[in-house]
Amino acid sequence: MIEHFFQCPYCWEEISMLLDPSVPYQVYVEDCEVCCNPIELRPRFDDQELTSLEVYSIEQ
C-alpha cells in the first residue's frame, strides 16, 4: 500500500488515503476523513509507482 496526500474536492483539506499499487488502473469511492463526503478516486500505476490520481466529487 502507498499513502498519498491530496486535497478533498469538497472541504479542500489535505487528506491521505492508502492506495493499492497491485492493480494498474482502479476506480473506487472512499469518504473524506475530514468532511465524510464521498470521493471518487482513479489512481493509475506503472510498475507499482503512482503515475496519476484523478479525484472527483460525487454529485448527490
C-alpha beads as a LAMMPS data file, in Angstrom:
LAMMPS data file: protein, C-alpha beads

60 atoms
59 bonds

1 atom types
1 bond types

-500.0 500.0 xlo xhi
-500.0 500.0 ylo yhi
-500.0 500.0 zlo zhi

Masses

1 110.0

Atoms # bond

1 1 1 0.000 0.000 0.000
2 1 1 1.099 3.539 -0.763
3 1 1 -0.022 6.521 1.292
4 1 1 -0.846 9.508 -0.903
5 1 1 -1.839 13.040 0.131
6 1 1 -4.258 15.223 -1.863
7 1 1 -6.957 17.874 -1.405
8 1 1 -10.545 16.891 -0.788
9 1 1 -12.755 18.253 -3.607
10 1 1 -15.392 19.268 -1.033
11 1 1 -13.669 20.777 2.010
12 1 1 -10.223 21.440 0.405
13 1 1 -8.421 19.942 3.384
14 1 1 -5.326 17.891 2.696
15 1 1 -6.111 14.250 3.388
16 1 1 -4.322 10.981 2.833
17 1 1 -5.504 7.622 1.598
18 1 1 -3.842 4.281 1.135
19 1 1 -3.652 3.192 -2.494
20 1 1 -3.022 -0.340 -3.707
21 1 1 -0.371 -0.445 -6.469
22 1 1 -1.047 -4.105 -7.345
23 1 1 -3.807 -3.118 -9.833
24 1 1 -2.658 -0.732 -12.615
25 1 1 -5.964 1.138 -13.027
26 1 1 -8.701 1.437 -10.425
27 1 1 -11.926 3.337 -9.811
28 1 1 -13.454 3.364 -6.354
29 1 1 -15.164 5.600 -3.789
30 1 1 -13.978 6.478 -0.292
31 1 1 -15.219 9.061 2.176
32 1 1 -13.137 12.091 3.113
33 1 1 -11.696 11.623 6.599
34 1 1 -12.474 15.277 7.432
35 1 1 -15.910 16.082 5.963
36 1 1 -17.148 12.494 5.276
37 1 1 -18.285 13.250 1.711
38 1 1 -17.762 10.535 -0.921
39 1 1 -14.765 10.957 -3.217
40 1 1 -14.276 9.033 -6.442
41 1 1 -10.625 8.050 -6.846
42 1 1 -8.979 6.922 -10.083
43 1 1 -5.363 6.012 -9.435
44 1 1 -3.064 4.704 -12.177
45 1 1 0.113 2.771 -11.525
46 1 1 3.003 1.784 -13.730
47 1 1 5.456 -0.763 -12.305
48 1 1 3.905 -0.257 -8.855
49 1 1 4.509 3.521 -8.996
50 1 1 1.666 6.009 -8.893
51 1 1 1.637 7.836 -12.230
52 1 1 -1.628 9.766 -11.820
53 1 1 -4.521 10.235 -9.466
54 1 1 -7.813 11.764 -10.527
55 1 1 -10.106 12.837 -7.690
56 1 1 -13.766 13.742 -8.185
57 1 1 -16.640 14.874 -6.018
58 1 1 -19.782 12.811 -6.425
59 1 1 -22.967 14.732 -7.126
60 1 1 -25.642 13.777 -4.646

Bonds

1 1 1 2
2 1 2 3
3 1 3 4
4 1 4 5
5 1 5 6
6 1 6 7
7 1 7 8
8 1 8 9
9 1 9 10
10 1 10 11
11 1 11 12
12 1 12 13
13 1 13 14
14 1 14 15
15 1 15 16
16 1 16 17
17 1 17 18
18 1 18 19
19 1 19 20
20 1 20 21
21 1 21 22
22 1 22 23
23 1 23 24
24 1 24 25
25 1 25 26
26 1 26 27
27 1 27 28
28 1 28 29
29 1 29 30
30 1 30 31
31 1 31 32
32 1 32 33
33 1 33 34
34 1 34 35
35 1 35 36
36 1 36 37
37 1 37 38
38 1 38 39
39 1 39 40
40 1 40 41
41 1 41 42
42 1 42 43
43 1 43 44
44 1 44 45
45 1 45 46
46 1 46 47
47 1 47 48
48 1 48 49
49 1 49 50
50 1 50 51
51 1 51 52
52 1 52 53
53 1 53 54
54 1 54 55
55 1 55 56
56 1 56 57
57 1 57 58
58 1 58 59
59 1 59 60
